[in-house]
Amino acid sequence: MKKALFVAAAALSLISCKNEKKGWTDEDRREFMQSCTAVDPSEQTKERCECGLNVLEQKYSSYNEAQEATEKMTEDQLVELLSDCGLEH
C-alpha cells in the first residue's frame, strides 16, 4: 500500500507551470494517470489511480490546487483522503 501512496504522491508532484490555470483539463487527467501508474501498471493500481483522481477532482478545483494541498499533507492525512480508494498504511 505504501507503494500506491508513493505513486499517488509522485503523480501529484509532476505538475508543470502550464497547469496553473483553473480547472482540470484532459491533459491534467492523462498526466496524473500516466504518473500514477508508471511504477506499477497493474489493473489494480489503475483502478486505485482512477479513484484517487475522482476524489481529488471533487475536492480541488484544479490539478495545481490538489498538488499544493497534498504536498502539505502528512502520510496519515493522504491515506485518509484516499481511503475509499483502497490505500492503507
N, CA, C and O atoms as a CHARMM CRD file, in Angstrom:
* protein
*
  356
    1    1 MET  N      0.81200  -1.19500   0.00000 PROA 1      0.00000
    2    1 MET  CA     0.00000   0.00000   0.00000 PROA 1      0.00000
    3    1 MET  C      0.85800   1.26400   0.00000 PROA 1      0.00000
    4    1 MET  O      0.47000   2.27700  -0.58200 PROA 1      0.00000
    5    2 LYS  N      2.02000   1.21000   0.64900 PROA 2      0.00000
    6    2 LYS  CA     2.89300   2.38000   0.64100 PROA 2      0.00000
    7    2 LYS  C      3.34300   2.69600  -0.77100 PROA 2      0.00000
    8    2 LYS  O      3.56000   3.85800  -1.11500 PROA 2      0.00000
    9    3 LYS  N      3.48500   1.65900  -1.59400 PROA 3      0.00000
   10    3 LYS  CA     3.86500   1.85800  -2.99100 PROA 3      0.00000
   11    3 LYS  C      2.78200   2.66600  -3.70100 PROA 3      0.00000
   12    3 LYS  O      3.09100   3.59000  -4.45300 PROA 3      0.00000
   13    4 ALA  N      1.52100   2.32600  -3.46800 PROA 4      0.00000
   14    4 ALA  CA     0.41700   3.05800  -4.08800 PROA 4      0.00000
   15    4 ALA  C      0.36800   4.49000  -3.57300 PROA 4      0.00000
   16    4 ALA  O      0.08800   5.41500  -4.33600 PROA 4      0.00000
   17    5 LEU  N      0.63700   4.67700  -2.29700 PROA 5      0.00000
   18    5 LEU  CA     0.66500   6.02000  -1.72200 PROA 5      0.00000
   19    5 LEU  C      1.78500   6.82900  -2.35100 PROA 5      0.00000
   20    5 LEU  O      1.59200   7.99500  -2.69500 PROA 5      0.00000
   21    6 PHE  N      2.96300   6.21500  -2.50600 PROA 6      0.00000
   22    6 PHE  CA     4.08000   6.89400  -3.14500 PROA 6      0.00000
   23    6 PHE  C      3.73000   7.27200  -4.57500 PROA 6      0.00000
   24    6 PHE  O      4.02800   8.38000  -5.01900 PROA 6      0.00000
   25    7 VAL  N      3.10100   6.35800  -5.29200 PROA 7      0.00000
   26    7 VAL  CA     2.73000   6.61600  -6.68600 PROA 7      0.00000
   27    7 VAL  C      1.76900   7.79500  -6.76600 PROA 7      0.00000
   28    7 VAL  O      1.92900   8.66800  -7.61900 PROA 7      0.00000
   29    8 ALA  N      0.77300   7.82800  -5.88600 PROA 8      0.00000
   30    8 ALA  CA    -0.18100   8.93700  -5.89500 PROA 8      0.00000
   31    8 ALA  C      0.51300  10.26000  -5.58300 PROA 8      0.00000
   32    8 ALA  O      0.24300  11.27100  -6.23200 PROA 8      0.00000
   33    9 ALA  N      1.39700  10.25700  -4.60200 PROA 9      0.00000
   34    9 ALA  CA     2.11800  11.48300  -4.25100 PROA 9      0.00000
   35    9 ALA  C      3.03800  11.91400  -5.38200 PROA 9      0.00000
   36    9 ALA  O      3.13900  13.10200  -5.68600 PROA 9      0.00000
   37   10 ALA  N      3.70300  10.95900  -6.00200 PROA 10     0.00000
   38   10 ALA  CA     4.60200  11.28700  -7.11400 PROA 10     0.00000
   39   10 ALA  C      3.82600  11.85600  -8.29100 PROA 10     0.00000
   40   10 ALA  O      4.28300  12.78900  -8.95100 PROA 10     0.00000
   41   11 ALA  N      2.67200  11.30400  -8.54700 PROA 11     0.00000
   42   11 ALA  CA     1.85900  11.79400  -9.66200 PROA 11     0.00000
   43   11 ALA  C      1.47100  13.25100  -9.44600 PROA 11     0.00000
   44   11 ALA  O      1.47600  14.04800 -10.38400 PROA 11     0.00000
   45   12 LEU  N      1.14000  13.58700  -8.22600 PROA 12     0.00000
   46   12 LEU  CA     0.74600  14.96300  -7.93900 PROA 12     0.00000
   47   12 LEU  C      1.91800  15.92400  -7.98800 PROA 12     0.00000
   48   12 LEU  O      1.72800  17.11700  -8.22600 PROA 12     0.00000
   49   13 SER  N      3.11600  15.43200  -7.76800 PROA 13     0.00000
   50   13 SER  CA     4.27400  16.32000  -7.74500 PROA 13     0.00000
   51   13 SER  C      4.82300  16.62300  -9.13100 PROA 13     0.00000
   52   13 SER  O      5.74300  17.43000  -9.26100 PROA 13     0.00000
   53   14 LEU  N      4.28800  16.00200 -10.15500 PROA 14     0.00000
   54   14 LEU  CA     4.79500  16.18600 -11.51200 PROA 14     0.00000
   55   14 LEU  C      4.01600  17.24000 -12.28900 PROA 14     0.00000
   56   14 LEU  O      3.79500  17.08300 -13.49000 PROA 14     0.00000
   57   15 ILE  N      3.60600  18.29100 -11.63400 PROA 15     0.00000
   58   15 ILE  CA     2.85000  19.35800 -12.27400 PROA 15     0.00000
   59   15 ILE  C      3.81400  20.33100 -12.93300 PROA 15     0.00000
   60   15 ILE  O      4.81900  20.72100 -12.33900 PROA 15     0.00000
   61   16 SER  N      3.50700  20.71500 -14.14800 PROA 16     0.00000
   62   16 SER  CA     4.32800  21.73800 -14.80500 PROA 16     0.00000
   63   16 SER  C      3.68600  23.10300 -14.61600 PROA 16     0.00000
   64   16 SER  O      2.51500  23.20000 -14.24900 PROA 16     0.00000
   65   17 CYS  N      4.45100  24.15100 -14.86500 PROA 17     0.00000
   66   17 CYS  CA     3.96200  25.51800 -14.67700 PROA 17     0.00000
   67   17 CYS  C      2.74000  25.81300 -15.53000 PROA 17     0.00000
   68   17 CYS  O      1.91000  26.63600 -15.14400 PROA 17     0.00000
   69   18 LYS  N      2.61300  25.17500 -16.65600 PROA 18     0.00000
   70   18 LYS  CA     1.48200  25.44500 -17.54500 PROA 18     0.00000
   71   18 LYS  C      0.15100  25.05500 -16.92400 PROA 18     0.00000
   72   18 LYS  O     -0.89500  25.47800 -17.41600 PROA 18     0.00000
   73   19 ASN  N      0.15700  24.27000 -15.86900 PROA 19     0.00000
   74   19 ASN  CA    -1.07700  23.81600 -15.25200 PROA 19     0.00000
   75   19 ASN  C     -1.57700  24.75700 -14.16100 PROA 19     0.00000
   76   19 ASN  O     -2.36500  24.34900 -13.30700 PROA 19     0.00000
   77   20 GLU  N     -1.13600  25.99300 -14.18000 PROA 20     0.00000
   78   20 GLU  CA    -1.57400  26.94100 -13.17200 PROA 20     0.00000
   79   20 GLU  C     -2.95200  27.50300 -13.48100 PROA 20     0.00000
   80   20 GLU  O     -3.52600  28.22000 -12.66100 PROA 20     0.00000
   81   21 LYS  N     -3.48700  27.19000 -14.64600 PROA 21     0.00000
   82   21 LYS  CA    -4.82400  27.64200 -15.00000 PROA 21     0.00000
   83   21 LYS  C     -5.84600  26.91200 -14.13800 PROA 21     0.00000
   84   21 LYS  O     -5.53000  25.89600 -13.51900 PROA 21     0.00000
   85   22 LYS  N     -7.05400  27.42300 -14.09900 PROA 22     0.00000
   86   22 LYS  CA    -8.10300  26.83400 -13.26700 PROA 22     0.00000
   87   22 LYS  C     -8.72800  25.63100 -13.95000 PROA 22     0.00000
   88   22 LYS  O     -8.76300  25.53600 -15.17600 PROA 22     0.00000
   89   23 GLY  N     -9.21800  24.72300 -13.13200 PROA 23     0.00000
   90   23 GLY  CA    -9.93300  23.56100 -13.63200 PROA 23     0.00000
   91   23 GLY  C     -9.02200  22.40400 -13.98700 PROA 23     0.00000
   92   23 GLY  O     -7.80800  22.56200 -14.12300 PROA 23     0.00000
   93   24 TRP  N     -9.61900  21.26300 -14.13200 PROA 24     0.00000
   94   24 TRP  CA    -8.91700  20.03800 -14.51300 PROA 24     0.00000
   95   24 TRP  C     -9.10300  19.83000 -16.00100 PROA 24     0.00000
   96   24 TRP  O    -10.23400  19.70900 -16.47000 PROA 24     0.00000
   97   25 THR  N     -8.03200  19.78600 -16.73900 PROA 25     0.00000
   98   25 THR  CA    -8.10500  19.55500 -18.17700 PROA 25     0.00000
   99   25 THR  C     -7.92300  18.05900 -18.45400 PROA 25     0.00000
  100   25 THR  O     -7.50400  17.29900 -17.58100 PROA 25     0.00000
  101   26 ASP  N     -8.24500  17.65900 -19.67600 PROA 26     0.00000
  102   26 ASP  CA    -7.99600  16.27100 -20.07000 PROA 26     0.00000
  103   26 ASP  C     -6.51000  15.95100 -19.97500 PROA 26     0.00000
  104   26 ASP  O     -6.12800  14.83700 -19.61800 PROA 26     0.00000
  105   27 GLU  N     -5.67900  16.93200 -20.29400 PROA 27     0.00000
  106   27 GLU  CA    -4.22600  16.74900 -20.19200 PROA 27     0.00000
  107   27 GLU  C     -3.81100  16.50700 -18.73600 PROA 27     0.00000
  108   27 GLU  O     -2.96100  15.65900 -18.46600 PROA 27     0.00000
  109   28 ASP  N     -4.41200  17.25200 -17.80000 PROA 28     0.00000
  110   28 ASP  CA    -4.13400  17.04500 -16.37100 PROA 28     0.00000
  111   28 ASP  C     -4.47700  15.61300 -15.97000 PROA 28     0.00000
  112   28 ASP  O     -3.70100  14.94400 -15.28800 PROA 28     0.00000
  113   29 ARG  N     -5.64500  15.15700 -16.39900 PROA 29     0.00000
  114   29 ARG  CA    -6.08800  13.80700 -16.05500 PROA 29     0.00000
  115   29 ARG  C     -5.15200  12.74900 -16.64400 PROA 29     0.00000
  116   29 ARG  O     -4.78200  11.79300 -15.96200 PROA 29     0.00000
  117   30 ARG  N     -4.77600  12.92200 -17.90100 PROA 30     0.00000
  118   30 ARG  CA    -3.85300  11.97500 -18.54400 PROA 30     0.00000
  119   30 ARG  C     -2.50500  11.95900 -17.82400 PROA 30     0.00000
  120   30 ARG  O     -1.94400  10.89600 -17.56100 PROA 30     0.00000
  121   31 GLU  N     -1.99400  13.14800 -17.50900 PROA 31     0.00000
  122   31 GLU  CA    -0.70200  13.24900 -16.82100 PROA 31     0.00000
  123   31 GLU  C     -0.76000  12.56800 -15.46000 PROA 31     0.00000
  124   31 GLU  O      0.15500  11.83400 -15.08600 PROA 31     0.00000
  125   32 PHE  N     -1.83400  12.81300 -14.72500 PROA 32     0.00000
  126   32 PHE  CA    -1.99600  12.17400 -13.42100 PROA 32     0.00000
  127   32 PHE  C     -1.99300  10.65700 -13.56800 PROA 32     0.00000
  128   32 PHE  O     -1.27200   9.96400 -12.85000 PROA 32     0.00000
  129   33 MET  N     -2.79300  10.14100 -14.49000 PROA 33     0.00000
  130   33 MET  CA    -2.89600   8.69100 -14.65700 PROA 33     0.00000
  131   33 MET  C     -1.57600   8.08100 -15.12500 PROA 33     0.00000
  132   33 MET  O     -1.18400   7.01900 -14.64000 PROA 33     0.00000
  133   34 GLN  N     -0.89600   8.72800 -16.04600 PROA 34     0.00000
  134   34 GLN  CA     0.39100   8.20600 -16.51700 PROA 34     0.00000
  135   34 GLN  C      1.40600   8.17200 -15.38200 PROA 34     0.00000
  136   34 GLN  O      2.12900   7.18900 -15.21800 PROA 34     0.00000
  137   35 SER  N      1.45500   9.23200 -14.61100 PROA 35     0.00000
  138   35 SER  CA     2.39700   9.29200 -13.49000 PROA 35     0.00000
  139   35 SER  C      2.02400   8.29700 -12.39800 PROA 35     0.00000
  140   35 SER  O      2.88900   7.63800 -11.82000 PROA 35     0.00000
  141   36 CYS  N      0.75000   8.19800 -12.13000 PROA 36     0.00000
  142   36 CYS  CA     0.27000   7.33500 -11.05300 PROA 36     0.00000
  143   36 CYS  C      0.50700   5.86100 -11.35900 PROA 36     0.00000
  144   36 CYS  O      0.78100   5.07800 -10.44900 PROA 36     0.00000
  145   37 THR  N      0.40600   5.47900 -12.60700 PROA 37     0.00000
  146   37 THR  CA     0.56000   4.07000 -12.97900 PROA 37     0.00000
  147   37 THR  C      1.95900   3.73000 -13.49100 PROA 37     0.00000
  148   37 THR  O      2.20900   2.58700 -13.87100 PROA 37     0.00000
  149   38 ALA  N      2.86900   4.69200 -13.50700 PROA 38     0.00000
  150   38 ALA  CA     4.20600   4.47200 -14.07300 PROA 38     0.00000
  151   38 ALA  C      4.99900   3.39600 -13.33200 PROA 38     0.00000
  152   38 ALA  O      5.67400   2.58600 -13.96800 PROA 38     0.00000
  153   39 VAL  N      4.92900   3.37400 -12.02300 PROA 39     0.00000
  154   39 VAL  CA     5.70400   2.42000 -11.22900 PROA 39     0.00000
  155   39 VAL  C      5.07400   1.02700 -11.26800 PROA 39     0.00000
  156   39 VAL  O      5.78100   0.02100 -11.31400 PROA 39     0.00000
  157   40 ASP  N      3.75300   0.97800 -11.24900 PROA 40     0.00000
  158   40 ASP  CA     3.03200  -0.30000 -11.23800 PROA 40     0.00000
  159   40 ASP  C      1.82300  -0.18400 -12.16200 PROA 40     0.00000
  160   40 ASP  O      0.78100   0.32900 -11.75500 PROA 40     0.00000
  161   41 PRO  N      1.95300  -0.65300 -13.39900 PROA 41     0.00000
  162   41 PRO  CA     0.86000  -0.50300 -14.36600 PROA 41     0.00000
  163   41 PRO  C     -0.22600  -1.57400 -14.26100 PROA 41     0.00000
  164   41 PRO  O     -0.96600  -1.79000 -15.22100 PROA 41     0.00000
  165   42 SER  N     -0.33400  -2.23900 -13.12900 PROA 42     0.00000
  166   42 SER  CA    -1.34200  -3.29300 -12.97600 PROA 42     0.00000
  167   42 SER  C     -2.75100  -2.70300 -13.00800 PROA 42     0.00000
  168   42 SER  O     -2.94700  -1.50600 -12.79900 PROA 42     0.00000
  169   43 GLU  N     -3.70600  -3.55600 -13.27000 PROA 43     0.00000
  170   43 GLU  CA    -5.11000  -3.13400 -13.31800 PROA 43     0.00000
  171   43 GLU  C     -5.56000  -2.61000 -11.95600 PROA 43     0.00000
  172   43 GLU  O     -6.31800  -1.64300 -11.88200 PROA 43     0.00000
  173   44 GLN  N     -5.09600  -3.24200 -10.88400 PROA 44     0.00000
  174   44 GLN  CA    -5.46500  -2.80300  -9.53600 PROA 44     0.00000
  175   44 GLN  C     -4.96200  -1.38100  -9.27400 PROA 44     0.00000
  176   44 GLN  O     -5.69000  -0.56000  -8.71600 PROA 44     0.00000
  177   45 THR  N     -3.73800  -1.09200  -9.66900 PROA 45     0.00000
  178   45 THR  CA    -3.19400   0.25400  -9.49300 PROA 45     0.00000
  179   45 THR  C     -3.96400   1.24800 -10.35100 PROA 45     0.00000
  180   45 THR  O     -4.26800   2.35200  -9.89800 PROA 45     0.00000
  181   46 LYS  N     -4.27900   0.87200 -11.57200 PROA 46     0.00000
  182   46 LYS  CA    -5.04700   1.76100 -12.45400 PROA 46     0.00000
  183   46 LYS  C     -6.39100   2.11300 -11.81700 PROA 46     0.00000
  184   46 LYS  O     -6.80800   3.27100 -11.85100 PROA 46     0.00000
  185   47 GLU  N     -7.06400   1.13200 -11.24200 PROA 47     0.00000
  186   47 GLU  CA    -8.35100   1.38300 -10.58500 PROA 47     0.00000
  187   47 GLU  C     -8.18400   2.32200  -9.39300 PROA 47     0.00000
  188   47 GLU  O     -8.99800   3.22300  -9.19300 PROA 47     0.00000
  189   48 ARG  N     -7.13600   2.11400  -8.60500 PROA 48     0.00000
  190   48 ARG  CA    -6.89000   2.99600  -7.45300 PROA 48     0.00000
  191   48 ARG  C     -6.56300   4.41500  -7.91000 PROA 48     0.00000
  192   48 ARG  O     -7.00400   5.38900  -7.30100 PROA 48     0.00000
  193   49 CYS  N     -5.79200   4.52100  -8.97900 PROA 49     0.00000
  194   49 CYS  CA    -5.44200   5.84400  -9.50400 PROA 49     0.00000
  195   49 CYS  C     -6.67600   6.56700 -10.03500 PROA 49     0.00000
  196   49 CYS  O     -6.82900   7.77000  -9.82100 PROA 49     0.00000
  197   50 GLU  N     -7.55100   5.84700 -10.72100 PROA 50     0.00000
  198   50 GLU  CA    -8.79100   6.45100 -11.21600 PROA 50     0.00000
  199   50 GLU  C     -9.64800   6.92700 -10.05300 PROA 50     0.00000
  200   50 GLU  O    -10.23000   8.01000 -10.10400 PROA 50     0.00000
  201   51 CYS  N     -9.72300   6.11900  -9.01100 PROA 51     0.00000
  202   51 CYS  CA   -10.46400   6.51000  -7.81300 PROA 51     0.00000
  203   51 CYS  C     -9.84000   7.75400  -7.18600 PROA 51     0.00000
  204   51 CYS  O    -10.54500   8.69900  -6.83300 PROA 51     0.00000
  205   52 GLY  N     -8.51600   7.75000  -7.05100 PROA 52     0.00000
  206   52 GLY  CA    -7.81800   8.90400  -6.48500 PROA 52     0.00000
  207   52 GLY  C     -8.04400  10.15900  -7.29800 PROA 52     0.00000
  208   52 GLY  O     -8.23000  11.24100  -6.74100 PROA 52     0.00000
  209   53 LEU  N     -8.02800  10.02100  -8.61200 PROA 53     0.00000
  210   53 LEU  CA    -8.29300  11.16400  -9.48500 PROA 53     0.00000
  211   53 LEU  C     -9.68900  11.70900  -9.23700 PROA 53     0.00000
  212   53 LEU  O     -9.87100  12.92400  -9.15100 PROA 53     0.00000
  213   54 ASN  N    -10.67400  10.83200  -9.12100 PROA 54     0.00000
  214   54 ASN  CA   -12.04800  11.27700  -8.86300 PROA 54     0.00000
  215   54 ASN  C    -12.16000  12.00000  -7.52500 PROA 54     0.00000
  216   54 ASN  O    -12.82700  13.03000  -7.42800 PROA 54     0.00000
  217   55 VAL  N    -11.51200  11.46600  -6.50000 PROA 55     0.00000
  218   55 VAL  CA   -11.53200  12.09700  -5.17500 PROA 55     0.00000
  219   55 VAL  C    -10.91500  13.49400  -5.25500 PROA 55     0.00000
  220   55 VAL  O    -11.47700  14.46000  -4.74000 PROA 55     0.00000
  221   56 LEU  N     -9.76600  13.58800  -5.89800 PROA 56     0.00000
  222   56 LEU  CA    -9.06600  14.87400  -5.98700 PROA 56     0.00000
  223   56 LEU  C     -9.84700  15.88800  -6.82000 PROA 56     0.00000
  224   56 LEU  O     -9.88800  17.07000  -6.47600 PROA 56     0.00000
  225   57 GLU  N    -10.46100  15.43900  -7.90400 PROA 57     0.00000
  226   57 GLU  CA   -11.25400  16.35700  -8.72800 PROA 57     0.00000
  227   57 GLU  C    -12.45800  16.89400  -7.96400 PROA 57     0.00000
  228   57 GLU  O    -12.83900  18.05100  -8.14200 PROA 57     0.00000
  229   58 GLN  N    -13.05800  16.06600  -7.11800 PROA 58     0.00000
  230   58 GLN  CA   -14.20600  16.51600  -6.33100 PROA 58     0.00000
  231   58 GLN  C    -13.79700  17.49900  -5.24000 PROA 58     0.00000
  232   58 GLN  O    -14.54500  18.42100  -4.91500 PROA 58     0.00000
  233   59 LYS  N    -12.62000  17.30000  -4.68300 PROA 59     0.00000
  234   59 LYS  CA   -12.17800  18.12800  -3.55200 PROA 59     0.00000
  235   59 LYS  C    -11.47300  19.40900  -3.97500 PROA 59     0.00000
  236   59 LYS  O    -11.59200  20.43100  -3.29900 PROA 59     0.00000
  237   60 TYR  N    -10.74000  19.36700  -5.08600 PROA 60     0.00000
  238   60 TYR  CA    -9.92600  20.51400  -5.50000 PROA 60     0.00000
  239   60 TYR  C    -10.34100  21.00400  -6.87900 PROA 60     0.00000
  240   60 TYR  O    -10.65100  20.20700  -7.76400 PROA 60     0.00000
  241   61 SER  N    -10.34600  22.30900  -7.05100 PROA 61     0.00000
  242   61 SER  CA   -10.82100  22.89700  -8.30600 PROA 61     0.00000
  243   61 SER  C     -9.81900  22.79200  -9.44500 PROA 61     0.00000
  244   61 SER  O    -10.18100  22.99100 -10.60400 PROA 61     0.00000
  245   62 SER  N     -8.56600  22.48300  -9.13400 PROA 62     0.00000
  246   62 SER  CA    -7.56200  22.34700 -10.19500 PROA 62     0.00000
  247   62 SER  C     -6.49800  21.34100  -9.76900 PROA 62     0.00000
  248   62 SER  O     -6.33800  21.02800  -8.58900 PROA 62     0.00000
  249   63 TYR  N     -5.79400  20.85700 -10.75200 PROA 63     0.00000
  250   63 TYR  CA    -4.68700  19.92400 -10.51800 PROA 63     0.00000
  251   63 TYR  C     -3.60900  20.60700  -9.67800 PROA 63     0.00000
  252   63 TYR  O     -3.03600  19.99700  -8.77500 PROA 63     0.00000
  253   64 ASN  N     -3.33900  21.86300  -9.97900 PROA 64     0.00000
  254   64 ASN  CA    -2.33900  22.62000  -9.22900 PROA 64     0.00000
  255   64 ASN  C     -2.74900  22.75300  -7.76000 PROA 64     0.00000
  256   64 ASN  O     -1.92000  22.59300  -6.86400 PROA 64     0.00000
  257   65 GLU  N     -4.01500  23.04300  -7.51800 PROA 65     0.00000
  258   65 GLU  CA    -4.50900  23.15900  -6.14200 PROA 65     0.00000
  259   65 GLU  C     -4.37200  21.81800  -5.41000 PROA 65     0.00000
  260   65 GLU  O     -3.99600  21.78500  -4.23800 PROA 65     0.00000
  261   66 ALA  N     -4.67400  20.72900  -6.09100 PROA 66     0.00000
  262   66 ALA  CA    -4.54700  19.39800  -5.48500 PROA 66     0.00000
  263   66 ALA  C     -3.09600  19.10800  -5.12900 PROA 66     0.00000
  264   66 ALA  O     -2.80400  18.58400  -4.05400 PROA 66     0.00000
  265   67 GLN  N     -2.19800  19.44900  -6.03000 PROA 67     0.00000
  266   67 GLN  CA    -0.78100  19.21100  -5.78300 PROA 67     0.00000
  267   67 GLN  C     -0.29700  20.00400  -4.57900 PROA 67     0.00000
  268   67 GLN  O      0.38300  19.46300  -3.70800 PROA 67     0.00000
  269   68 GLU  N     -0.64500  21.27900  -4.52800 PROA 68     0.00000
  270   68 GLU  CA    -0.21200  22.12400  -3.41100 PROA 68     0.00000
  271   68 GLU  C     -0.75000  21.60300  -2.08300 PROA 68     0.00000
  272   68 GLU  O     -0.03000  21.57300  -1.08500 PROA 68     0.00000
  273   69 ALA  N     -2.01400  21.19300  -2.07300 PROA 69     0.00000
  274   69 ALA  CA    -2.62800  20.71200  -0.83600 PROA 69     0.00000
  275   69 ALA  C     -2.02200  19.38900  -0.37800 PROA 69     0.00000
  276   69 ALA  O     -1.73300  19.21300   0.80500 PROA 69     0.00000
  277   70 THR  N     -1.83200  18.46500  -1.30500 PROA 70     0.00000
  278   70 THR  CA    -1.32300  17.15000  -0.90900 PROA 70     0.00000
  279   70 THR  C      0.14700  17.18400  -0.52400 PROA 70     0.00000
  280   70 THR  O      0.59600  16.34500   0.25700 PROA 70     0.00000
  281   71 GLU  N      0.90400  18.13700  -1.05600 PROA 71     0.00000
  282   71 GLU  CA     2.30700  18.27200  -0.65000 PROA 71     0.00000
  283   71 GLU  C      2.42600  18.64800   0.81900 PROA 71     0.00000
  284   71 GLU  O      3.42800  18.33300   1.46100 PROA 71     0.00000
  285   72 LYS  N      1.41400  19.32100   1.35600 PROA 72     0.00000
  286   72 LYS  CA     1.42800  19.76500   2.74900 PROA 72     0.00000
  287   72 LYS  C      0.86600  18.71300   3.70500 PROA 72     0.00000
  288   72 LYS  O      0.96600  18.86600   4.92200 PROA 72     0.00000
  289   73 MET  N      0.28000  17.65200   3.16200 PROA 73     0.00000
  290   73 MET  CA    -0.35300  16.62900   3.99300 PROA 73     0.00000
  291   73 MET  C      0.67100  15.65200   4.55100 PROA 73     0.00000
  292   73 MET  O      1.69900  15.36800   3.93700 PROA 73     0.00000
  293   74 THR  N      0.35100  15.15200   5.73300 PROA 74     0.00000
  294   74 THR  CA     1.12600  14.04400   6.28400 PROA 74     0.00000
  295   74 THR  C      0.69200  12.76800   5.56300 PROA 74     0.00000
  296   74 THR  O     -0.31400  12.75400   4.85400 PROA 74     0.00000
  297   75 GLU  N      1.45200  11.71700   5.75300 PROA 75     0.00000
  298   75 GLU  CA     1.07800  10.43100   5.15200 PROA 75     0.00000
  299   75 GLU  C     -0.30100   9.99100   5.64100 PROA 75     0.00000
  300   75 GLU  O     -1.10800   9.49300   4.85600 PROA 75     0.00000
  301   76 ASP  N     -0.57500  10.17400   6.94300 PROA 76     0.00000
  302   76 ASP  CA    -1.87600   9.79900   7.50000 PROA 76     0.00000
  303   76 ASP  C     -3.01100  10.58000   6.84800 PROA 76     0.00000
  304   76 ASP  O     -4.05800  10.01200   6.53800 PROA 76     0.00000
  305   77 GLN  N     -2.80900  11.87300   6.63900 PROA 77     0.00000
  306   77 GLN  CA    -3.84200  12.69300   6.00900 PROA 77     0.00000
  307   77 GLN  C     -4.09500  12.25800   4.56900 PROA 77     0.00000
  308   77 GLN  O     -5.24000  12.22100   4.11900 PROA 77     0.00000
  309   78 LEU  N     -3.03100  11.93200   3.85400 PROA 78     0.00000
  310   78 LEU  CA    -3.17400  11.48900   2.47300 PROA 78     0.00000
  311   78 LEU  C     -3.89100  10.14200   2.40800 PROA 78     0.00000
  312   78 LEU  O     -4.74700   9.93300   1.54700 PROA 78     0.00000
  313   79 VAL  N     -3.54600   9.23600   3.30800 PROA 79     0.00000
  314   79 VAL  CA    -4.21700   7.93600   3.36000 PROA 79     0.00000
  315   79 VAL  C     -5.69800   8.12400   3.67600 PROA 79     0.00000
  316   79 VAL  O     -6.55000   7.46300   3.08100 PROA 79     0.00000
  317   80 GLU  N     -6.00700   9.02400   4.61100 PROA 80     0.00000
  318   80 GLU  CA    -7.40300   9.28400   4.95500 PROA 80     0.00000
  319   80 GLU  C     -8.16500   9.85400   3.75900 PROA 80     0.00000
  320   80 GLU  O     -9.29000   9.43900   3.48100 PROA 80     0.00000
  321   81 LEU  N     -7.55700  10.79500   3.05800 PROA 81     0.00000
  322   81 LEU  CA    -8.19300  11.39800   1.88900 PROA 81     0.00000
  323   81 LEU  C     -8.52500  10.34300   0.83700 PROA 81     0.00000
  324   81 LEU  O     -9.58600  10.38300   0.21500 PROA 81     0.00000
  325   82 LEU  N     -7.60900   9.40500   0.64900 PROA 82     0.00000
  326   82 LEU  CA    -7.76500   8.40400  -0.41000 PROA 82     0.00000
  327   82 LEU  C     -8.19900   7.03900   0.12600 PROA 82     0.00000
  328   82 LEU  O     -8.03600   6.02600  -0.55500 PROA 82     0.00000
  329   83 SER  N     -8.74500   7.00900   1.33300 PROA 83     0.00000
  330   83 SER  CA    -9.10600   5.73400   1.96900 PROA 83     0.00000
  331   83 SER  C    -10.15300   4.95200   1.18800 PROA 83     0.00000
  332   83 SER  O    -10.12700   3.72100   1.20400 PROA 83     0.00000
  333   84 ASP  N    -11.05500   5.61400   0.51800 PROA 84     0.00000
  334   84 ASP  CA   -12.07100   4.91400  -0.26900 PROA 84     0.00000
  335   84 ASP  C    -11.47900   4.24600  -1.50300 PROA 84     0.00000
  336   84 ASP  O    -12.15100   3.46300  -2.17500 PROA 84     0.00000
  337   85 CYS  N    -10.23600   4.55300  -1.79600 PROA 85     0.00000
  338   85 CYS  CA    -9.57400   4.00800  -2.98600 PROA 85     0.00000
  339   85 CYS  C     -8.69200   2.80400  -2.66300 PROA 85     0.00000
  340   85 CYS  O     -7.95000   2.33300  -3.52400 PROA 85     0.00000
  341   86 GLY  N     -8.76600   2.31100  -1.45100 PROA 86     0.00000
  342   86 GLY  CA    -8.01000   1.12100  -1.08600 PROA 86     0.00000
  343   86 GLY  C     -6.61700   1.39400  -0.57500 PROA 86     0.00000
  344   86 GLY  O     -5.80700   0.47200  -0.48000 PROA 86     0.00000
  345   87 LEU  N     -6.31400   2.64000  -0.24300 PROA 87     0.00000
  346   87 LEU  CA    -5.00000   2.95000   0.32200 PROA 87     0.00000
  347   87 LEU  C     -5.04900   2.77100   1.82600 PROA 87     0.00000
  348   87 LEU  O     -5.96800   3.24200   2.49600 PROA 87     0.00000
  349   88 GLU  N     -4.05300   2.08900   2.33700 PROA 88     0.00000
  350   88 GLU  CA    -3.92900   1.84800   3.77400 PROA 88     0.00000
  351   88 GLU  C     -2.47200   2.01000   4.16100 PROA 88     0.00000
  352   88 GLU  O     -1.59200   2.12900   3.30800 PROA 88     0.00000
  353   89 HSD  N     -2.23600   2.01300   5.46500 PROA 89     0.00000
  354   89 HSD  CA    -0.84100   2.02200   5.95300 PROA 89     0.00000
  355   89 HSD  C     -0.24900   0.66700   5.77300 PROA 89     0.00000
  356   89 HSD  O      0.91400   0.45000   6.11500 PROA 89     0.00000
